Amino acid sequence: MDVNGVGWIAAIIIGGLAGWLAEMVMKSNMGIFMNIILGIAGAVVLNAILRALNIEAFGVGWLAYLITGFIGACLLIFAGRLVRR
């Protein structure tokens, strides 16, 4: 089964990379497990938002998954900071 054109193991690896990049940009300190979760969840959340707005996603494949996961993870980190305040 594929997730946005990549397999499950690739989704975990790419999600971890996307989460790690988001962690560096947003200057948060979470850890590898949360990076993976944020990267994968971020890609899912951003894809849902884009579909709801009738906007075409970034495409299919590992690079599109990385970009989507990165932006989505940044959004999740931002939302988490808003909630904690």
PyMOL Python script that loads the backbone (N, CA, C, O; Angstrom):
from pymol import cmd

cmd.read_pdbstr("""\
ATOM      1  N   MET A   1       0.843  -1.178   0.000  1.00  0.00           N
ATOM      2  CA  MET A   1       0.000   0.000   0.000  1.00  0.00           C
ATOM      3  C   MET A   1       0.888   1.241   0.000  1.00  0.00           C
ATOM      4  O   MET A   1       1.912   1.285   0.681  1.00  0.00           O
ATOM      5  N   ASP A   2       0.481   2.246  -0.772  1.00  0.00           N
ATOM      6  CA  ASP A   2       1.274   3.458  -0.905  1.00  0.00           C
ATOM      7  C   ASP A   2       0.664   4.615  -0.136  1.00  0.00           C
ATOM      8  O   ASP A   2      -0.554   4.712   0.020  1.00  0.00           O
ATOM      9  N   VAL A   3       1.523   5.474   0.330  1.00  0.00           N
ATOM     10  CA  VAL A   3       1.121   6.717   0.968  1.00  0.00           C
ATOM     11  C   VAL A   3       1.651   7.836   0.079  1.00  0.00           C
ATOM     12  O   VAL A   3       2.856   8.085   0.051  1.00  0.00           O
ATOM     13  N   ASN A   4       0.771   8.509  -0.640  1.00  0.00           N
ATOM     14  CA  ASN A   4       1.160   9.611  -1.521  1.00  0.00           C
ATOM     15  C   ASN A   4       2.252   9.197  -2.502  1.00  0.00           C
ATOM     16  O   ASN A   4       3.161   9.976  -2.789  1.00  0.00           O
ATOM     17  N   GLY A   5       2.166   8.001  -3.005  1.00  0.00           N
ATOM     18  CA  GLY A   5       3.115   7.538  -4.006  1.00  0.00           C
ATOM     19  C   GLY A   5       4.383   6.916  -3.444  1.00  0.00           C
ATOM     20  O   GLY A   5       5.243   6.501  -4.221  1.00  0.00           O
ATOM     21  N   VAL A   6       4.533   6.835  -2.143  1.00  0.00           N
ATOM     22  CA  VAL A   6       5.693   6.185  -1.548  1.00  0.00           C
ATOM     23  C   VAL A   6       5.215   5.059  -0.643  1.00  0.00           C
ATOM     24  O   VAL A   6       4.090   5.098  -0.146  1.00  0.00           O
ATOM     25  N   GLY A   7       6.049   4.071  -0.429  1.00  0.00           N
ATOM     26  CA  GLY A   7       5.689   2.958   0.439  1.00  0.00           C
ATOM     27  C   GLY A   7       5.692   3.366   1.901  1.00  0.00           C
ATOM     28  O   GLY A   7       6.094   4.477   2.249  1.00  0.00           O
ATOM     29  N   TRP A   8       5.240   2.456   2.754  1.00  0.00           N
ATOM     30  CA  TRP A   8       5.125   2.754   4.183  1.00  0.00           C
ATOM     31  C   TRP A   8       6.471   2.997   4.835  1.00  0.00           C
ATOM     32  O   TRP A   8       6.610   3.911   5.647  1.00  0.00           O
ATOM     33  N   ILE A   9       7.461   2.193   4.492  1.00  0.00           N
ATOM     34  CA  ILE A   9       8.785   2.383   5.093  1.00  0.00           C
ATOM     35  C   ILE A   9       9.395   3.699   4.623  1.00  0.00           C
ATOM     36  O   ILE A   9      10.002   4.426   5.409  1.00  0.00           O
ATOM     37  N   ALA A  10       9.232   3.998   3.340  1.00  0.00           N
ATOM     38  CA  ALA A  10       9.720   5.282   2.824  1.00  0.00           C
ATOM     39  C   ALA A  10       8.972   6.437   3.466  1.00  0.00           C
ATOM     40  O   ALA A  10       9.566   7.483   3.726  1.00  0.00           O
ATOM     41  N   ALA A  11       7.672   6.271   3.729  1.00  0.00           N
ATOM     42  CA  ALA A  11       6.881   7.325   4.380  1.00  0.00           C
ATOM     43  C   ALA A  11       7.411   7.601   5.782  1.00  0.00           C
ATOM     44  O   ALA A  11       7.457   8.754   6.211  1.00  0.00           O
ATOM     45  N   ILE A  12       7.807   6.565   6.491  1.00  0.00           N
ATOM     46  CA  ILE A  12       8.371   6.745   7.832  1.00  0.00           C
ATOM     47  C   ILE A  12       9.710   7.475   7.759  1.00  0.00           C
ATOM     48  O   ILE A  12       9.963   8.387   8.546  1.00  0.00           O
ATOM     49  N   ILE A  13      10.558   7.083   6.828  1.00  0.00           N
ATOM     50  CA  ILE A  13      11.871   7.717   6.692  1.00  0.00           C
ATOM     51  C   ILE A  13      11.727   9.172   6.238  1.00  0.00           C
ATOM     52  O   ILE A  13      12.334  10.073   6.818  1.00  0.00           O
ATOM     53  N   ILE A  14      10.924   9.392   5.200  1.00  0.00           N
ATOM     54  CA  ILE A  14      10.733  10.748   4.678  1.00  0.00           C
ATOM     55  C   ILE A  14       9.994  11.613   5.700  1.00  0.00           C
ATOM     56  O   ILE A  14      10.303  12.794   5.859  1.00  0.00           O
ATOM     57  N   GLY A  15       9.015  11.018   6.394  1.00  0.00           N
ATOM     58  CA  GLY A  15       8.309  11.738   7.442  1.00  0.00           C
ATOM     59  C   GLY A  15       9.245  12.171   8.557  1.00  0.00           C
ATOM     60  O   GLY A  15       9.131  13.280   9.079  1.00  0.00           O
ATOM     61  N   GLY A  16      10.170  11.293   8.921  1.00  0.00           N
ATOM     62  CA  GLY A  16      11.174  11.650   9.933  1.00  0.00           C
ATOM     63  C   GLY A  16      12.057  12.789   9.474  1.00  0.00           C
ATOM     64  O   GLY A  16      12.376  13.692  10.248  1.00  0.00           O
ATOM     65  N   LEU A  17      12.453  12.743   8.211  1.00  0.00           N
ATOM     66  CA  LEU A  17      13.282  13.822   7.662  1.00  0.00           C
ATOM     67  C   LEU A  17      12.504  15.132   7.612  1.00  0.00           C
ATOM     68  O   LEU A  17      13.037  16.185   7.961  1.00  0.00           O
ATOM     69  N   ALA A  18      11.253  15.073   7.182  1.00  0.00           N
ATOM     70  CA  ALA A  18      10.411  16.278   7.126  1.00  0.00           C
ATOM     71  C   ALA A  18      10.199  16.849   8.526  1.00  0.00           C
ATOM     72  O   ALA A  18      10.268  18.062   8.720  1.00  0.00           O
ATOM     73  N   GLY A  19       9.943  15.986   9.493  1.00  0.00           N
ATOM     74  CA  GLY A  19       9.773  16.429  10.874  1.00  0.00           C
ATOM     75  C   GLY A  19      11.039  17.028  11.445  1.00  0.00           C
ATOM     76  O   GLY A  19      10.991  18.018  12.175  1.00  0.00           O
ATOM     77  N   TRP A  20      12.176  16.428  11.116  1.00  0.00           N
ATOM     78  CA  TRP A  20      13.455  16.947  11.588  1.00  0.00           C
ATOM     79  C   TRP A  20      13.724  18.324  10.995  1.00  0.00           C
ATOM     80  O   TRP A  20      14.157  19.230  11.706  1.00  0.00           O
ATOM     81  N   LEU A  21      13.471  18.489   9.690  1.00  0.00           N
ATOM     82  CA  LEU A  21      13.655  19.790   9.047  1.00  0.00           C
ATOM     83  C   LEU A  21      12.743  20.843   9.682  1.00  0.00           C
ATOM     84  O   LEU A  21      13.161  21.973   9.933  1.00  0.00           O
ATOM     85  N   ALA A  22      11.496  20.454   9.934  1.00  0.00           N
ATOM     86  CA  ALA A  22      10.559  21.382  10.579  1.00  0.00           C
ATOM     87  C   ALA A  22      11.042  21.742  11.981  1.00  0.00           C
ATOM     88  O   ALA A  22      10.924  22.891  12.407  1.00  0.00           O
ATOM     89  N   GLU A  23      11.580  20.767  12.689  1.00  0.00           N
ATOM     90  CA  GLU A  23      12.106  21.007  14.025  1.00  0.00           C
ATOM     91  C   GLU A  23      13.252  22.018  13.983  1.00  0.00           C
ATOM     92  O   GLU A  23      13.339  22.889  14.849  1.00  0.00           O
ATOM     93  N   MET A  24      14.124  21.911  12.991  1.00  0.00           N
ATOM     94  CA  MET A  24      15.244  22.840  12.855  1.00  0.00           C
ATOM     95  C   MET A  24      14.749  24.243  12.511  1.00  0.00           C
ATOM     96  O   MET A  24      15.213  25.224  13.092  1.00  0.00           O
ATOM     97  N   VAL A  25      13.813  24.343  11.571  1.00  0.00           N
ATOM     98  CA  VAL A  25      13.324  25.647  11.127  1.00  0.00           C
ATOM     99  C   VAL A  25      12.507  26.324  12.228  1.00  0.00           C
ATOM    100  O   VAL A  25      12.647  27.525  12.459  1.00  0.00           O
ATOM    101  N   MET A  26      11.661  25.556  12.901  1.00  0.00           N
ATOM    102  CA  MET A  26      10.785  26.116  13.925  1.00  0.00           C
ATOM    103  C   MET A  26      11.473  26.205  15.293  1.00  0.00           C
ATOM    104  O   MET A  26      10.879  26.685  16.258  1.00  0.00           O
ATOM    105  N   LYS A  27      12.706  25.750  15.370  1.00  0.00           N
ATOM    106  CA  LYS A  27      13.507  25.781  16.601  1.00  0.00           C
ATOM    107  C   LYS A  27      12.772  25.160  17.787  1.00  0.00           C
ATOM    108  O   LYS A  27      12.649  25.755  18.857  1.00  0.00           O
ATOM    109  N   SER A  28      12.294  23.950  17.553  1.00  0.00           N
ATOM    110  CA  SER A  28      11.677  23.183  18.632  1.00  0.00           C
ATOM    111  C   SER A  28      12.590  22.009  18.941  1.00  0.00           C
ATOM    112  O   SER A  28      13.461  21.673  18.138  1.00  0.00           O
ATOM    113  N   ASN A  29      12.404  21.388  20.084  1.00  0.00           N
ATOM    114  CA  ASN A  29      13.258  20.282  20.483  1.00  0.00           C
ATOM    115  C   ASN A  29      12.363  19.119  20.878  1.00  0.00           C
ATOM    116  O   ASN A  29      11.796  19.110  21.971  1.00  0.00           O
ATOM    117  N   MET A  30      12.232  18.126  19.977  1.00  0.00           N
ATOM    118  CA  MET A  30      11.290  17.050  20.248  1.00  0.00           C
ATOM    119  C   MET A  30      11.930  15.670  20.303  1.00  0.00           C
ATOM    120  O   MET A  30      11.770  14.975  21.307  1.00  0.00           O
ATOM    121  N   GLY A  31      12.606  15.267  19.324  1.00  0.00           N
ATOM    122  CA  GLY A  31      13.163  13.928  19.297  1.00  0.00           C
ATOM    123  C   GLY A  31      12.724  13.189  18.039  1.00  0.00           C
ATOM    124  O   GLY A  31      11.803  13.619  17.346  1.00  0.00           O
ATOM    125  N   ILE A  32      13.381  12.093  17.756  1.00  0.00           N
ATOM    126  CA  ILE A  32      13.165  11.406  16.492  1.00  0.00           C
ATOM    127  C   ILE A  32      11.755  10.828  16.347  1.00  0.00           C
ATOM    128  O   ILE A  32      11.168  10.898  15.267  1.00  0.00           O
ATOM    129  N   PHE A  33      11.215  10.267  17.410  1.00  0.00           N
ATOM    130  CA  PHE A  33       9.877   9.684  17.326  1.00  0.00           C
ATOM    131  C   PHE A  33       8.834  10.749  16.999  1.00  0.00           C
ATOM    132  O   PHE A  33       7.979  10.539  16.138  1.00  0.00           O
ATOM    133  N   MET A  34       8.900  11.884  17.679  1.00  0.00           N
ATOM    134  CA  MET A  34       7.963  12.973  17.402  1.00  0.00           C
ATOM    135  C   MET A  34       8.209  13.580  16.031  1.00  0.00           C
ATOM    136  O   MET A  34       7.266  14.039  15.387  1.00  0.00           O
ATOM    137  N   ASN A  35       9.455  13.592  15.571  1.00  0.00           N
ATOM    138  CA  ASN A  35       9.744  14.077  14.220  1.00  0.00           C
ATOM    139  C   ASN A  35       9.045  13.222  13.177  1.00  0.00           C
ATOM    140  O   ASN A  35       8.453  13.745  12.233  1.00  0.00           O
ATOM    141  N   ILE A  36       9.113  11.908  13.345  1.00  0.00           N
ATOM    142  CA  ILE A  36       8.455  10.996  12.407  1.00  0.00           C
ATOM    143  C   ILE A  36       6.945  11.221  12.423  1.00  0.00           C
ATOM    144  O   ILE A  36       6.311  11.321  11.373  1.00  0.00           O
ATOM    145  N   ILE A  37       6.385  11.299  13.618  1.00  0.00           N
ATOM    146  CA  ILE A  37       4.936  11.500  13.741  1.00  0.00           C
ATOM    147  C   ILE A  37       4.535  12.849  13.129  1.00  0.00           C
ATOM    148  O   ILE A  37       3.553  12.923  12.390  1.00  0.00           O
ATOM    149  N   LEU A  38       5.285  13.908  13.432  1.00  0.00           N
ATOM    150  CA  LEU A  38       4.965  15.226  12.885  1.00  0.00           C
ATOM    151  C   LEU A  38       5.086  15.259  11.371  1.00  0.00           C
ATOM    152  O   LEU A  38       4.256  15.872  10.700  1.00  0.00           O
ATOM    153  N   GLY A  39       6.093  14.618  10.831  1.00  0.00           N
ATOM    154  CA  GLY A  39       6.270  14.599   9.378  1.00  0.00           C
ATOM    155  C   GLY A  39       5.135  13.876   8.671  1.00  0.00           C
ATOM    156  O   GLY A  39       4.610  14.369   7.673  1.00  0.00           O
ATOM    157  N   ILE A  40       4.756  12.714   9.180  1.00  0.00           N
ATOM    158  CA  ILE A  40       3.670  11.947   8.561  1.00  0.00           C
ATOM    159  C   ILE A  40       2.334  12.638   8.786  1.00  0.00           C
ATOM    160  O   ILE A  40       1.552  12.804   7.850  1.00  0.00           O
ATOM    161  N   ALA A  41       2.069  13.043  10.031  1.00  0.00           N
ATOM    162  CA  ALA A  41       0.808  13.723  10.330  1.00  0.00           C
ATOM    163  C   ALA A  41       0.723  15.050   9.592  1.00  0.00           C
ATOM    164  O   ALA A  41      -0.349  15.437   9.128  1.00  0.00           O
ATOM    165  N   GLY A  42       1.833  15.740   9.481  1.00  0.00           N
ATOM    166  CA  GLY A  42       1.852  17.005   8.750  1.00  0.00           C
ATOM    167  C   GLY A  42       1.488  16.829   7.294  1.00  0.00           C
ATOM    168  O   GLY A  42       0.745  17.636   6.735  1.00  0.00           O
ATOM    169  N   ALA A  43       2.004  15.775   6.668  1.00  0.00           N
ATOM    170  CA  ALA A  43       1.662  15.505   5.270  1.00  0.00           C
ATOM    171  C   ALA A  43       0.177  15.195   5.131  1.00  0.00           C
ATOM    172  O   ALA A  43      -0.470  15.666   4.195  1.00  0.00           O
ATOM    173  N   VAL A  44      -0.362  14.415   6.044  1.00  0.00           N
ATOM    174  CA  VAL A  44      -1.786  14.064   6.001  1.00  0.00           C
ATOM    175  C   VAL A  44      -2.648  15.302   6.204  1.00  0.00           C
ATOM    176  O   VAL A  44      -3.609  15.522   5.468  1.00  0.00           O
ATOM    177  N   VAL A  45      -2.300  16.114   7.210  1.00  0.00           N
ATOM    178  CA  VAL A  45      -3.083  17.316   7.522  1.00  0.00           C
ATOM    179  C   VAL A  45      -3.043  18.302   6.358  1.00  0.00           C
ATOM    180  O   VAL A  45      -4.083  18.818   5.948  1.00  0.00           O
ATOM    181  N   LEU A  46      -1.860  18.565   5.828  1.00  0.00           N
ATOM    182  CA  LEU A  46      -1.758  19.536   4.740  1.00  0.00           C
ATOM    183  C   LEU A  46      -2.475  19.045   3.490  1.00  0.00           C
ATOM    184  O   LEU A  46      -3.124  19.835   2.803  1.00  0.00           O
ATOM    185  N   ASN A  47      -2.370  17.750   3.185  1.00  0.00           N
ATOM    186  CA  ASN A  47      -3.115  17.211   2.043  1.00  0.00           C
ATOM    187  C   ASN A  47      -4.613  17.392   2.233  1.00  0.00           C
ATOM    188  O   ASN A  47      -5.315  17.728   1.279  1.00  0.00           O
ATOM    189  N   ALA A  48      -5.119  17.177   3.451  1.00  0.00           N
ATOM    190  CA  ALA A  48      -6.548  17.361   3.722  1.00  0.00           C
ATOM    191  C   ALA A  48      -6.946  18.825   3.560  1.00  0.00           C
ATOM    192  O   ALA A  48      -7.996  19.128   2.994  1.00  0.00           O
ATOM    193  N   ILE A  49      -6.110  19.726   4.056  1.00  0.00           N
ATOM    194  CA  ILE A  49      -6.400  21.160   3.916  1.00  0.00           C
ATOM    195  C   ILE A  49      -6.425  21.559   2.445  1.00  0.00           C
ATOM    196  O   ILE A  49      -7.328  22.271   2.005  1.00  0.00           O
ATOM    197  N   LEU A  50      -5.441  21.103   1.691  1.00  0.00           N
ATOM    198  CA  LEU A  50      -5.385  21.444   0.268  1.00  0.00           C
ATOM    199  C   LEU A  50      -6.579  20.884  -0.492  1.00  0.00           C
ATOM    200  O   LEU A  50      -7.133  21.563  -1.358  1.00  0.00           O
ATOM    201  N   ARG A  51      -6.980  19.664  -0.184  1.00  0.00           N
ATOM    202  CA  ARG A  51      -8.160  19.075  -0.831  1.00  0.00           C
ATOM    203  C   ARG A  51      -9.421  19.852  -0.489  1.00  0.00           C
ATOM    204  O   ARG A  51     -10.270  20.069  -1.354  1.00  0.00           O
ATOM    205  N   ALA A  52      -9.552  20.276   0.776  1.00  0.00           N
ATOM    206  CA  ALA A  52     -10.732  21.039   1.191  1.00  0.00           C
ATOM    207  C   ALA A  52     -10.806  22.379   0.471  1.00  0.00           C
ATOM    208  O   ALA A  52     -11.899  22.888   0.221  1.00  0.00           O
ATOM    209  N   LEU A  53      -9.670  22.947   0.140  1.00  0.00           N
ATOM    210  CA  LEU A  53      -9.624  24.228  -0.567  1.00  0.00           C
ATOM    211  C   LEU A  53      -9.574  24.062  -2.084  1.00  0.00           C
ATOM    212  O   LEU A  53      -9.438  25.045  -2.812  1.00  0.00           O
ATOM    213  N   ASN A  54      -9.684  22.833  -2.558  1.00  0.00           N
ATOM    214  CA  ASN A  54      -9.618  22.511  -3.993  1.00  0.00           C
ATOM    215  C   ASN A  54      -8.317  22.989  -4.635  1.00  0.00           C
ATOM    216  O   ASN A  54      -8.311  23.487  -5.761  1.00  0.00           O
ATOM    217  N   ILE A  55      -7.233  22.832  -3.911  1.00  0.00           N
ATOM    218  CA  ILE A  55      -5.909  23.183  -4.412  1.00  0.00           C
ATOM    219  C   ILE A  55      -5.163  21.894  -4.709  1.00  0.00           C
ATOM    220  O   ILE A  55      -5.172  20.961  -3.906  1.00  0.00           O
ATOM    221  N   GLU A  56      -4.524  21.847  -5.858  1.00  0.00           N
ATOM    222  CA  GLU A  56      -3.754  20.669  -6.240  1.00  0.00           C
ATOM    223  C   GLU A  56      -2.528  20.549  -5.348  1.00  0.00           C
ATOM    224  O   GLU A  56      -1.806  21.522  -5.134  1.00  0.00           O
ATOM    225  N   ALA A  57      -2.301  19.358  -4.833  1.00  0.00           N
ATOM    226  CA  ALA A  57      -1.144  19.109  -3.968  1.00  0.00           C
ATOM    227  C   ALA A  57       0.138  19.211  -4.791  1.00  0.00           C
ATOM    228  O   ALA A  57       0.088  19.514  -5.983  1.00  0.00           O
ATOM    229  N   PHE A  58       1.259  18.964  -4.174  1.00  0.00           N
ATOM    230  CA  PHE A  58       2.560  19.123  -4.807  1.00  0.00           C
ATOM    231  C   PHE A  58       2.912  17.980  -5.751  1.00  0.00           C
ATOM    232  O   PHE A  58       3.985  18.003  -6.355  1.00  0.00           O
ATOM    233  N   GLY A  59       2.059  16.999  -5.895  1.00  0.00           N
ATOM    234  CA  GLY A  59       2.311  15.876  -6.776  1.00  0.00           C
ATOM    235  C   GLY A  59       2.447  14.581  -6.001  1.00  0.00           C
ATOM    236  O   GLY A  59       2.028  14.472  -4.849  1.00  0.00           O
ATOM    237  N   VAL A  60       3.042  13.608  -6.660  1.00  0.00           N
ATOM    238  CA  VAL A  60       3.195  12.279  -6.076  1.00  0.00           C
ATOM    239  C   VAL A  60       4.674  11.927  -6.076  1.00  0.00           C
ATOM    240  O   VAL A  60       5.394  12.262  -7.016  1.00  0.00           O
ATOM    241  N   GLY A  61       5.123  11.264  -5.040  1.00  0.00           N
ATOM    242  CA  GLY A  61       6.507  10.834  -4.960  1.00  0.00           C
ATOM    243  C   GLY A  61       7.164  11.324  -3.682  1.00  0.00           C
ATOM    244  O   GLY A  61       6.552  12.028  -2.878  1.00  0.00           O
ATOM    245  N   TRP A  62       8.413  10.943  -3.511  1.00  0.00           N
ATOM    246  CA  TRP A  62       9.087  11.223  -2.253  1.00  0.00           C
ATOM    247  C   TRP A  62       9.349  12.705  -2.045  1.00  0.00           C
ATOM    248  O   TRP A  62       9.262  13.184  -0.914  1.00  0.00           O
ATOM    249  N   LEU A  63       9.668  13.449  -3.106  1.00  0.00           N
ATOM    250  CA  LEU A  63       9.931  14.875  -2.948  1.00  0.00           C
ATOM    251  C   LEU A  63       8.650  15.622  -2.573  1.00  0.00           C
ATOM    252  O   LEU A  63       8.679  16.505  -1.715  1.00  0.00           O
ATOM    253  N   ALA A  64       7.544  15.281  -3.198  1.00  0.00           N
ATOM    254  CA  ALA A  64       6.254  15.898  -2.868  1.00  0.00           C
ATOM    255  C   ALA A  64       5.867  15.563  -1.429  1.00  0.00           C
ATOM    256  O   ALA A  64       5.356  16.418  -0.705  1.00  0.00           O
ATOM    257  N   TYR A  65       6.113  14.319  -1.016  1.00  0.00           N
ATOM    258  CA  TYR A  65       5.807  13.906   0.355  1.00  0.00           C
ATOM    259  C   TYR A  65       6.683  14.660   1.353  1.00  0.00           C
ATOM    260  O   TYR A  65       6.214  15.043   2.425  1.00  0.00           O
ATOM    261  N   LEU A  66       7.947  14.874   1.007  1.00  0.00           N
ATOM    262  CA  LEU A  66       8.864  15.615   1.880  1.00  0.00           C
ATOM    263  C   LEU A  66       8.409  17.065   2.031  1.00  0.00           C
ATOM    264  O   LEU A  66       8.368  17.588   3.145  1.00  0.00           O
ATOM    265  N   ILE A  67       8.068  17.716   0.925  1.00  0.00           N
ATOM    266  CA  ILE A  67       7.624  19.114   0.972  1.00  0.00           C
ATOM    267  C   ILE A  67       6.322  19.233   1.758  1.00  0.00           C
ATOM    268  O   ILE A  67       6.184  20.098   2.623  1.00  0.00           O
ATOM    269  N   THR A  68       5.376  18.363   1.451  1.00  0.00           N
ATOM    270  CA  THR A  68       4.083  18.392   2.134  1.00  0.00           C
ATOM    271  C   THR A  68       4.257  18.106   3.622  1.00  0.00           C
ATOM    272  O   THR A  68       3.661  18.785   4.459  1.00  0.00           O
ATOM    273  N   GLY A  69       5.065  17.111   3.953  1.00  0.00           N
ATOM    274  CA  GLY A  69       5.315  16.771   5.354  1.00  0.00           C
ATOM    275  C   GLY A  69       5.997  17.896   6.104  1.00  0.00           C
ATOM    276  O   GLY A  69       5.657  18.175   7.254  1.00  0.00           O
ATOM    277  N   PHE A  70       6.963  18.547   5.459  1.00  0.00           N
ATOM    278  CA  PHE A  70       7.679  19.657   6.088  1.00  0.00           C
ATOM    279  C   PHE A  70       6.739  20.816   6.392  1.00  0.00           C
ATOM    280  O   PHE A  70       6.708  21.314   7.518  1.00  0.00           O
ATOM    281  N   ILE A  71       5.976  21.246   5.396  1.00  0.00           N
ATOM    282  CA  ILE A  71       5.065  22.379   5.599  1.00  0.00           C
ATOM    283  C   ILE A  71       3.991  22.016   6.621  1.00  0.00           C
ATOM    284  O   ILE A  71       3.666  22.821   7.494  1.00  0.00           O
ATOM    285  N   GLY A  72       3.441  20.811   6.514  1.00  0.00           N
ATOM    286  CA  GLY A  72       2.423  20.377   7.467  1.00  0.00           C
ATOM    287  C   GLY A  72       2.956  20.274   8.878  1.00  0.00           C
ATOM    288  O   GLY A  72       2.266  20.640   9.829  1.00  0.00           O
ATOM    289  N   ALA A  73       4.184  19.777   9.031  1.00  0.00           N
ATOM    290  CA  ALA A  73       4.786  19.676  10.366  1.00  0.00           C
ATOM    291  C   ALA A  73       5.027  21.063  10.950  1.00  0.00           C
ATOM    292  O   ALA A  73       4.824  21.268  12.147  1.00  0.00           O
ATOM    293  N   CYS A  74       5.453  22.011  10.133  1.00  0.00           N
ATOM    294  CA  CYS A  74       5.624  23.390  10.614  1.00  0.00           C
ATOM    295  C   CYS A  74       4.287  23.951  11.090  1.00  0.00           C
ATOM    296  O   CYS A  74       4.221  24.620  12.121  1.00  0.00           O
ATOM    297  N   LEU A  75       3.222  23.679  10.337  1.00  0.00           N
ATOM    298  CA  LEU A  75       1.887  24.128  10.740  1.00  0.00           C
ATOM    299  C   LEU A  75       1.466  23.498  12.065  1.00  0.00           C
ATOM    300  O   LEU A  75       0.890  24.172  12.919  1.00  0.00           O
ATOM    301  N   LEU A  76       1.751  22.209  12.236  1.00  0.00           N
ATOM    302  CA  LEU A  76       1.395  21.536  13.483  1.00  0.00           C
ATOM    303  C   LEU A  76       2.186  22.077  14.668  1.00  0.00           C
ATOM    304  O   LEU A  76       1.633  22.245  15.755  1.00  0.00           O
ATOM    305  N   ILE A  77       3.464  22.349  14.474  1.00  0.00           N
ATOM    306  CA  ILE A  77       4.272  22.928  15.545  1.00  0.00           C
ATOM    307  C   ILE A  77       3.731  24.309  15.908  1.00  0.00           C
ATOM    308  O   ILE A  77       3.618  24.645  17.087  1.00  0.00           O
ATOM    309  N   PHE A  78       3.400  25.102  14.900  1.00  0.00           N
ATOM    310  CA  PHE A  78       2.832  26.425  15.136  1.00  0.00           C
ATOM    311  C   PHE A  78       1.513  26.331  15.901  1.00  0.00           C
ATOM    312  O   PHE A  78       1.294  27.072  16.859  1.00  0.00           O
ATOM    313  N   ALA A  79       0.639  25.423  15.479  1.00  0.00           N
ATOM    314  CA  ALA A  79      -0.653  25.240  16.154  1.00  0.00           C
ATOM    315  C   ALA A  79      -0.449  24.770  17.594  1.00  0.00           C
ATOM    316  O   ALA A  79      -1.156  25.213  18.499  1.00  0.00           O
ATOM    317  N   GLY A  80       0.512  23.879  17.805  1.00  0.00           N
ATOM    318  CA  GLY A  80       0.806  23.402  19.150  1.00  0.00           C
ATOM    319  C   GLY A  80       1.287  24.517  20.057  1.00  0.00           C
ATOM    320  O   GLY A  80       0.953  24.546  21.242  1.00  0.00           O
ATOM    321  N   ARG A  81       2.066  25.431  19.512  1.00  0.00           N
ATOM    322  CA  ARG A  81       2.535  26.561  20.315  1.00  0.00           C
ATOM    323  C   ARG A  81       1.386  27.501  20.658  1.00  0.00           C
ATOM    324  O   ARG A  81       1.351  28.058  21.755  1.00  0.00           O
ATOM    325  N   LEU A  82       0.453  27.683  19.742  1.00  0.00           N
ATOM    326  CA  LEU A  82      -0.712  28.528  20.017  1.00  0.00           C
ATOM    327  C   LEU A  82      -1.573  27.942  21.141  1.00  0.00           C
ATOM    328  O   LEU A  82      -2.086  28.668  21.993  1.00  0.00           O
ATOM    329  N   VAL A  83      -1.719  26.614  21.123  1.00  0.00           N
ATOM    330  CA  VAL A  83      -2.552  25.954  22.119  1.00  0.00           C
ATOM    331  C   VAL A  83      -1.895  26.020  23.504  1.00  0.00           C
ATOM    332  O   VAL A  83      -2.585  26.216  24.504  1.00  0.00           O
ATOM    333  N   ARG A  84      -0.604  25.862  23.565  1.00  0.00           N
ATOM    334  CA  ARG A  84       0.108  25.853  24.853  1.00  0.00           C
ATOM    335  C   ARG A  84       0.135  27.224  25.515  1.00  0.00           C
ATOM    336  O   ARG A  84       0.307  27.314  26.730  1.00  0.00           O
ATOM    337  N   ARG A  85      -0.030  28.280  24.750  1.00  0.00           N
ATOM    338  CA  ARG A  85       0.006  29.635  25.328  1.00  0.00           C
ATOM    339  C   ARG A  85      -1.252  29.960  25.970  1.00  0.00           C
ATOM    340  O   ARG A  85      -1.404  31.057  26.509  1.00  0.00           O
TER     341      ARG A  85
END
""", "prot")
cmd.dss("prot")
cmd.show_as("cartoon", "prot")
cmd.util.cbc("prot")
cmd.orient("prot")
